[in-house]
């Protein structure tokens, strides 16, 4: 089926693509890991349990 210019202008999209889902998943995972690292750093700071650096 061939579409002429007028019909091609009427085509609408906007469905959620796998690339968008993948990007959102990576963003959520990055925020989760950042929160986990921040929480661990705060816990070590509050409890003063650092690893010794030789």
N, CA, C and O atoms as a Maestro MAE file, in Angstrom:
{
 s_m_m2io_version
 :::
 2.0.0
}

f_m_ct {
 s_m_title
 :::
 protein
 m_atom[216] {
  # First column is atom index #
  i_m_mmod_type
  r_m_x_coord
  r_m_y_coord
  r_m_z_coord
  i_m_residue_number
  s_m_chain_name
  s_m_pdb_residue_name
  s_m_pdb_atom_name
  i_m_atomic_number
  :::
  1 25 0.836 -1.175 0.000 1 A "UNK " " N  " 7
  2 3 0.000 0.000 0.000 1 A "UNK " " CA " 6
  3 2 0.883 1.240 0.000 1 A "UNK " " C  " 6
  4 15 1.775 1.372 0.838 1 A "UNK " " O  " 8
  5 25 0.639 2.131 -0.922 2 A "UNK " " N  " 7
  6 3 1.391 3.375 -0.993 2 A "UNK " " CA " 6
  7 2 0.532 4.509 -0.487 2 A "UNK " " C  " 6
  8 15 -0.661 4.582 -0.781 2 A "UNK " " O  " 8
  9 25 1.152 5.402 0.284 3 A "UNK " " N  " 7
  10 3 0.451 6.562 0.821 3 A "UNK " " CA " 6
  11 2 0.905 7.807 0.090 3 A "UNK " " C  " 6
  12 15 2.087 7.977 -0.209 3 A "UNK " " O  " 8
  13 25 -0.043 8.666 -0.191 4 A "UNK " " N  " 7
  14 3 0.351 9.942 -0.790 4 A "UNK " " CA " 6
  15 2 0.731 10.906 0.329 4 A "UNK " " C  " 6
  16 15 0.611 10.580 1.510 4 A "UNK " " O  " 8
  17 25 1.189 12.096 -0.055 5 A "UNK " " N  " 7
  18 3 1.683 13.055 0.936 5 A "UNK " " CA " 6
  19 2 0.617 13.452 1.955 5 A "UNK " " C  " 6
  20 15 0.912 13.593 3.142 5 A "UNK " " O  " 8
  21 25 -0.602 13.628 1.501 6 A "UNK " " N  " 7
  22 3 -1.667 14.057 2.407 6 A "UNK " " CA " 6
  23 2 -1.943 12.992 3.460 6 A "UNK " " C  " 6
  24 15 -2.122 13.315 4.634 6 A "UNK " " O  " 8
  25 25 -1.977 11.746 3.060 7 A "UNK " " N  " 7
  26 3 -2.226 10.668 4.019 7 A "UNK " " CA " 6
  27 2 -1.043 10.466 4.952 7 A "UNK " " C  " 6
  28 15 -1.227 10.104 6.114 7 A "UNK " " O  " 8
  29 25 0.174 10.694 4.457 8 A "UNK " " N  " 7
  30 3 1.346 10.537 5.315 8 A "UNK " " CA " 6
  31 2 1.362 11.593 6.415 8 A "UNK " " C  " 6
  32 15 1.847 11.340 7.518 8 A "UNK " " O  " 8
  33 25 0.826 12.784 6.111 9 A "UNK " " N  " 7
  34 3 0.765 13.835 7.123 9 A "UNK " " CA " 6
  35 2 -0.248 13.504 8.209 9 A "UNK " " C  " 6
  36 15 -0.150 14.015 9.324 9 A "UNK " " O  " 8
  37 25 -1.212 12.660 7.897 10 A "UNK " " N  " 7
  38 3 -2.245 12.296 8.863 10 A "UNK " " CA " 6
  39 2 -1.829 11.134 9.766 10 A "UNK " " C  " 6
  40 15 -2.501 10.844 10.756 10 A "UNK " " O  " 8
  41 25 -0.744 10.483 9.430 11 A "UNK " " N  " 7
  42 3 -0.289 9.354 10.242 11 A "UNK " " CA " 6
  43 2 0.181 9.885 11.585 11 A "UNK " " C  " 6
  44 15 0.992 10.808 11.653 11 A "UNK " " O  " 8
  45 25 -0.331 9.296 12.637 12 A "UNK " " N  " 7
  46 3 0.083 9.721 13.976 12 A "UNK " " CA " 6
  47 2 0.716 8.540 14.693 12 A "UNK " " C  " 6
  48 15 0.323 7.388 14.510 12 A "UNK " " O  " 8
  49 25 1.684 8.854 15.496 13 A "UNK " " N  " 7
  50 3 2.387 7.813 16.246 13 A "UNK " " CA " 6
  51 2 2.409 8.192 17.704 13 A "UNK " " C  " 6
  52 15 1.496 8.854 18.198 13 A "UNK " " O  " 8
  53 25 3.425 7.785 18.377 14 A "UNK " " N  " 7
  54 3 3.564 8.145 19.772 14 A "UNK " " CA " 6
  55 2 3.466 6.965 20.706 14 A "UNK " " C  " 6
  56 15 3.350 7.133 21.920 14 A "UNK " " O  " 8
  57 25 3.511 5.788 20.155 15 A "UNK " " N  " 7
  58 3 3.459 4.607 21.015 15 A "UNK " " CA " 6
  59 2 4.751 4.514 21.819 15 A "UNK " " C  " 6
  60 15 5.786 5.048 21.421 15 A "UNK " " O  " 8
  61 25 4.676 3.850 22.919 16 A "UNK " " N  " 7
  62 3 5.860 3.641 23.755 16 A "UNK " " CA " 6
  63 2 6.739 2.614 23.063 16 A "UNK " " C  " 6
  64 15 6.299 1.508 22.748 16 A "UNK " " O  " 8
  65 25 7.979 2.994 22.833 17 A "UNK " " N  " 7
  66 3 8.898 2.104 22.135 17 A "UNK " " CA " 6
  67 2 9.785 1.373 23.138 17 A "UNK " " C  " 6
  68 15 9.869 1.742 24.309 17 A "UNK " " O  " 8
  69 25 10.431 0.344 22.653 18 A "UNK " " N  " 7
  70 3 11.329 -0.413 23.528 18 A "UNK " " CA " 6
  71 2 12.531 0.430 23.939 18 A "UNK " " C  " 6
  72 15 13.075 0.240 25.027 18 A "UNK " " O  " 8
  73 25 12.951 1.356 23.086 19 A "UNK " " N  " 7
  74 3 14.069 2.238 23.446 19 A "UNK " " CA " 6
  75 2 13.686 3.152 24.606 19 A "UNK " " C  " 6
  76 15 14.501 3.416 25.490 19 A "UNK " " O  " 8
  77 25 12.460 3.626 24.599 20 A "UNK " " N  " 7
  78 3 12.004 4.477 25.700 20 A "UNK " " CA " 6
  79 2 11.919 3.690 26.997 20 A "UNK " " C  " 6
  80 15 12.302 4.191 28.054 20 A "UNK " " O  " 8
  81 25 11.424 2.474 26.927 21 A "UNK " " N  " 7
  82 3 11.334 1.621 28.118 21 A "UNK " " CA " 6
  83 2 12.728 1.304 28.645 21 A "UNK " " C  " 6
  84 15 12.957 1.312 29.854 21 A "UNK " " O  " 8
  85 25 13.659 1.024 27.733 22 A "UNK " " N  " 7
  86 3 15.033 0.719 28.130 22 A "UNK " " CA " 6
  87 2 15.681 1.930 28.797 22 A "UNK " " C  " 6
  88 15 16.350 1.779 29.819 22 A "UNK " " O  " 8
  89 25 15.494 3.124 28.241 23 A "UNK " " N  " 7
  90 3 16.066 4.332 28.824 23 A "UNK " " CA " 6
  91 2 15.483 4.605 30.206 23 A "UNK " " C  " 6
  92 15 16.210 4.970 31.130 23 A "UNK " " O  " 8
  93 25 14.178 4.430 30.345 24 A "UNK " " N  " 7
  94 3 13.530 4.634 31.639 24 A "UNK " " CA " 6
  95 2 14.029 3.624 32.672 24 A "UNK " " C  " 6
  96 15 14.257 3.966 33.832 24 A "UNK " " O  " 8
  97 25 14.191 2.387 32.237 25 A "UNK " " N  " 7
  98 3 14.689 1.348 33.126 25 A "UNK " " CA " 6
  99 2 16.103 1.668 33.603 25 A "UNK " " C  " 6
  100 15 16.409 1.504 34.784 25 A "UNK " " O  " 8
  101 25 16.959 2.119 32.703 26 A "UNK " " N  " 7
  102 3 18.331 2.477 33.087 26 A "UNK " " CA " 6
  103 2 18.355 3.674 34.021 26 A "UNK " " C  " 6
  104 15 19.163 3.721 34.948 26 A "UNK " " O  " 8
  105 25 17.471 4.650 33.784 27 A "UNK " " N  " 7
  106 3 17.418 5.827 34.652 27 A "UNK " " CA " 6
  107 2 16.977 5.435 36.062 27 A "UNK " " C  " 6
  108 15 17.553 5.902 37.044 27 A "UNK " " O  " 8
  109 25 15.970 4.591 36.162 28 A "UNK " " N  " 7
  110 3 15.489 4.139 37.469 28 A "UNK " " CA " 6
  111 2 16.575 3.337 38.178 28 A "UNK " " C  " 6
  112 15 16.791 3.506 39.378 28 A "UNK " " O  " 8
  113 25 17.253 2.472 37.444 29 A "UNK " " N  " 7
  114 3 18.319 1.667 38.036 29 A "UNK " " CA " 6
  115 2 19.468 2.560 38.525 29 A "UNK " " C  " 6
  116 15 20.033 2.315 39.591 29 A "UNK " " O  " 8
  117 25 19.809 3.584 37.754 30 A "UNK " " N  " 7
  118 3 20.871 4.502 38.156 30 A "UNK " " CA " 6
  119 2 20.486 5.251 39.422 30 A "UNK " " C  " 6
  120 15 21.305 5.395 40.330 30 A "UNK " " O  " 8
  121 25 19.248 5.730 39.493 31 A "UNK " " N  " 7
  122 3 18.792 6.419 40.699 31 A "UNK " " CA " 6
  123 2 18.794 5.495 41.910 31 A "UNK " " C  " 6
  124 15 19.141 5.909 43.016 31 A "UNK " " O  " 8
  125 25 18.405 4.245 41.696 32 A "UNK " " N  " 7
  126 3 18.405 3.268 42.788 32 A "UNK " " CA " 6
  127 2 19.825 3.042 43.306 32 A "UNK " " C  " 6
  128 15 20.059 3.056 44.514 32 A "UNK " " O  " 8
  129 25 20.773 2.834 42.385 33 A "UNK " " N  " 7
  130 3 22.165 2.597 42.791 33 A "UNK " " CA " 6
  131 2 22.757 3.823 43.476 33 A "UNK " " C  " 6
  132 15 23.524 3.693 44.430 33 A "UNK " " O  " 8
  133 25 22.406 5.008 42.994 34 A "UNK " " N  " 7
  134 3 22.881 6.240 43.621 34 A "UNK " " CA " 6
  135 2 22.339 6.362 45.042 34 A "UNK " " C  " 6
  136 15 23.071 6.739 45.958 34 A "UNK " " O  " 8
  137 25 21.082 6.049 45.224 35 A "UNK " " N  " 7
  138 3 20.495 6.085 46.563 35 A "UNK " " CA " 6
  139 2 21.109 5.057 47.494 35 A "UNK " " C  " 6
  140 15 21.320 5.320 48.678 35 A "UNK " " O  " 8
  141 25 21.392 3.885 46.948 36 A "UNK " " N  " 7
  142 3 22.004 2.834 47.760 36 A "UNK " " CA " 6
  143 2 23.406 3.242 48.205 36 A "UNK " " C  " 6
  144 15 23.780 3.029 49.358 36 A "UNK " " O  " 8
  145 25 24.175 3.824 47.300 37 A "UNK " " N  " 7
  146 3 25.532 4.264 47.642 37 A "UNK " " CA " 6
  147 2 25.500 5.404 48.654 37 A "UNK " " C  " 6
  148 15 26.306 5.443 49.583 37 A "UNK " " O  " 8
  149 25 24.567 6.328 48.467 38 A "UNK " " N  " 7
  150 3 24.445 7.448 49.408 38 A "UNK " " CA " 6
  151 2 24.030 6.958 50.787 38 A "UNK " " C  " 6
  152 15 24.563 7.417 51.797 38 A "UNK " " O  " 8
  153 25 23.090 6.036 50.832 39 A "UNK " " N  " 7
  154 3 22.661 5.477 52.111 39 A "UNK " " CA " 6
  155 2 23.780 4.734 52.828 39 A "UNK " " C  " 6
  156 15 23.936 4.845 54.044 39 A "UNK " " O  " 8
  157 25 24.553 3.978 52.063 40 A "UNK " " N  " 7
  158 3 25.684 3.263 52.667 40 A "UNK " " CA " 6
  159 2 26.725 4.240 53.198 40 A "UNK " " C  " 6
  160 15 27.279 4.033 54.278 40 A "UNK " " O  " 8
  161 25 26.991 5.292 52.453 41 A "UNK " " N  " 7
  162 3 27.964 6.283 52.902 41 A "UNK " " CA " 6
  163 2 27.482 6.986 54.160 41 A "UNK " " C  " 6
  164 15 28.269 7.223 55.077 41 A "UNK " " O  " 8
  165 25 26.205 7.321 54.216 42 A "UNK " " N  " 7
  166 3 25.664 7.964 55.421 42 A "UNK " " CA " 6
  167 2 25.716 7.027 56.620 42 A "UNK " " C  " 6
  168 15 26.045 7.450 57.728 42 A "UNK " " O  " 8
  169 25 25.394 5.767 56.403 43 A "UNK " " N  " 7
  170 3 25.424 4.793 57.499 43 A "UNK " " CA " 6
  171 2 26.843 4.641 58.037 43 A "UNK " " C  " 6
  172 15 27.045 4.607 59.251 43 A "UNK " " O  " 8
  173 25 27.832 4.548 57.138 44 A "UNK " " N  " 7
  174 3 29.223 4.428 57.589 44 A "UNK " " CA " 6
  175 2 29.670 5.694 58.306 44 A "UNK " " C  " 6
  176 15 30.422 5.626 59.279 44 A "UNK " " O  " 8
  177 25 29.209 6.857 57.829 45 A "UNK " " N  " 7
  178 3 29.583 8.120 58.455 45 A "UNK " " CA " 6
  179 2 28.986 8.227 59.855 45 A "UNK " " C  " 6
  180 15 29.665 8.649 60.791 45 A "UNK " " O  " 8
  181 25 27.728 7.848 59.997 46 A "UNK " " N  " 7
  182 3 27.057 7.952 61.299 46 A "UNK " " CA " 6
  183 2 27.630 6.946 62.296 46 A "UNK " " C  " 6
  184 15 27.850 7.284 63.459 46 A "UNK " " O  " 8
  185 25 27.870 5.722 61.851 47 A "UNK " " N  " 7
  186 3 28.401 4.694 62.753 47 A "UNK " " CA " 6
  187 2 29.913 4.749 62.884 47 A "UNK " " C  " 6
  188 15 30.498 4.026 63.691 47 A "UNK " " O  " 8
  189 25 30.544 5.603 62.094 48 A "UNK " " N  " 7
  190 3 32.005 5.769 62.093 48 A "UNK " " CA " 6
  191 2 32.718 4.442 61.896 48 A "UNK " " C  " 6
  192 15 33.675 4.115 62.598 48 A "UNK " " O  " 8
  193 25 32.225 3.687 60.921 49 A "UNK " " N  " 7
  194 3 32.857 2.402 60.611 49 A "UNK " " CA " 6
  195 2 33.473 2.501 59.218 49 A "UNK " " C  " 6
  196 15 32.871 2.109 58.218 49 A "UNK " " O  " 8
  197 25 34.675 3.029 59.187 50 A "UNK " " N  " 7
  198 3 35.400 3.187 57.933 50 A "UNK " " CA " 6
  199 2 36.384 2.051 57.744 50 A "UNK " " C  " 6
  200 15 36.811 1.427 58.715 50 A "UNK " " O  " 8
  201 25 36.736 1.787 56.530 51 A "UNK " " N  " 7
  202 3 37.816 0.847 56.249 51 A "UNK " " CA " 6
  203 2 39.128 1.597 56.344 51 A "UNK " " C  " 6
  204 15 39.238 2.731 55.878 51 A "UNK " " O  " 8
  205 25 40.120 0.967 56.946 52 A "UNK " " N  " 7
  206 3 41.417 1.597 57.070 52 A "UNK " " CA " 6
  207 2 42.122 1.593 55.721 52 A "UNK " " C  " 6
  208 15 42.082 0.612 54.979 52 A "UNK " " O  " 8
  209 25 42.769 2.715 55.425 53 A "UNK " " N  " 7
  210 3 43.531 2.833 54.183 53 A "UNK " " CA " 6
  211 2 44.996 2.698 54.555 53 A "UNK " " C  " 6
  212 15 45.508 3.459 55.376 53 A "UNK " " O  " 8
  213 25 45.667 1.730 53.950 54 A "UNK " " N  " 7
  214 3 47.089 1.508 54.270 54 A "UNK " " CA " 6
  215 2 47.974 2.256 53.350 54 A "UNK " " C  " 6
  216 15 49.197 2.185 53.474 54 A "UNK " " O  " 8
  :::
 }
 m_bond[215] {
  # First column is bond index #
  i_m_from
  i_m_to
  i_m_order
  :::
  1 1 2 1
  2 2 3 1
  3 3 4 2
  4 3 5 1
  5 5 6 1
  6 6 7 1
  7 7 8 2
  8 7 9 1
  9 9 10 1
  10 10 11 1
  11 11 12 2
  12 11 13 1
  13 13 14 1
  14 14 15 1
  15 15 16 2
  16 15 17 1
  17 17 18 1
  18 18 19 1
  19 19 20 2
  20 19 21 1
  21 21 22 1
  22 22 23 1
  23 23 24 2
  24 23 25 1
  25 25 26 1
  26 26 27 1
  27 27 28 2
  28 27 29 1
  29 29 30 1
  30 30 31 1
  31 31 32 2
  32 31 33 1
  33 33 34 1
  34 34 35 1
  35 35 36 2
  36 35 37 1
  37 37 38 1
  38 38 39 1
  39 39 40 2
  40 39 41 1
  41 41 42 1
  42 42 43 1
  43 43 44 2
  44 43 45 1
  45 45 46 1
  46 46 47 1
  47 47 48 2
  48 47 49 1
  49 49 50 1
  50 50 51 1
  51 51 52 2
  52 51 53 1
  53 53 54 1
  54 54 55 1
  55 55 56 2
  56 55 57 1
  57 57 58 1
  58 58 59 1
  59 59 60 2
  60 59 61 1
  61 61 62 1
  62 62 63 1
  63 63 64 2
  64 63 65 1
  65 65 66 1
  66 66 67 1
  67 67 68 2
  68 67 69 1
  69 69 70 1
  70 70 71 1
  71 71 72 2
  72 71 73 1
  73 73 74 1
  74 74 75 1
  75 75 76 2
  76 75 77 1
  77 77 78 1
  78 78 79 1
  79 79 80 2
  80 79 81 1
  81 81 82 1
  82 82 83 1
  83 83 84 2
  84 83 85 1
  85 85 86 1
  86 86 87 1
  87 87 88 2
  88 87 89 1
  89 89 90 1
  90 90 91 1
  91 91 92 2
  92 91 93 1
  93 93 94 1
  94 94 95 1
  95 95 96 2
  96 95 97 1
  97 97 98 1
  98 98 99 1
  99 99 100 2
  100 99 101 1
  101 101 102 1
  102 102 103 1
  103 103 104 2
  104 103 105 1
  105 105 106 1
  106 106 107 1
  107 107 108 2
  108 107 109 1
  109 109 110 1
  110 110 111 1
  111 111 112 2
  112 111 113 1
  113 113 114 1
  114 114 115 1
  115 115 116 2
  116 115 117 1
  117 117 118 1
  118 118 119 1
  119 119 120 2
  120 119 121 1
  121 121 122 1
  122 122 123 1
  123 123 124 2
  124 123 125 1
  125 125 126 1
  126 126 127 1
  127 127 128 2
  128 127 129 1
  129 129 130 1
  130 130 131 1
  131 131 132 2
  132 131 133 1
  133 133 134 1
  134 134 135 1
  135 135 136 2
  136 135 137 1
  137 137 138 1
  138 138 139 1
  139 139 140 2
  140 139 141 1
  141 141 142 1
  142 142 143 1
  143 143 144 2
  144 143 145 1
  145 145 146 1
  146 146 147 1
  147 147 148 2
  148 147 149 1
  149 149 150 1
  150 150 151 1
  151 151 152 2
  152 151 153 1
  153 153 154 1
  154 154 155 1
  155 155 156 2
  156 155 157 1
  157 157 158 1
  158 158 159 1
  159 159 160 2
  160 159 161 1
  161 161 162 1
  162 162 163 1
  163 163 164 2
  164 163 165 1
  165 165 166 1
  166 166 167 1
  167 167 168 2
  168 167 169 1
  169 169 170 1
  170 170 171 1
  171 171 172 2
  172 171 173 1
  173 173 174 1
  174 174 175 1
  175 175 176 2
  176 175 177 1
  177 177 178 1
  178 178 179 1
  179 179 180 2
  180 179 181 1
  181 181 182 1
  182 182 183 1
  183 183 184 2
  184 183 185 1
  185 185 186 1
  186 186 187 1
  187 187 188 2
  188 187 189 1
  189 189 190 1
  190 190 191 1
  191 191 192 2
  192 191 193 1
  193 193 194 1
  194 194 195 1
  195 195 196 2
  196 195 197 1
  197 197 198 1
  198 198 199 1
  199 199 200 2
  200 199 201 1
  201 201 202 1
  202 202 203 1
  203 203 204 2
  204 203 205 1
  205 205 206 1
  206 206 207 1
  207 207 208 2
  208 207 209 1
  209 209 210 1
  210 210 211 1
  211 211 212 2
  212 211 213 1
  213 213 214 1
  214 214 215 1
  215 215 216 2
  :::
 }
}
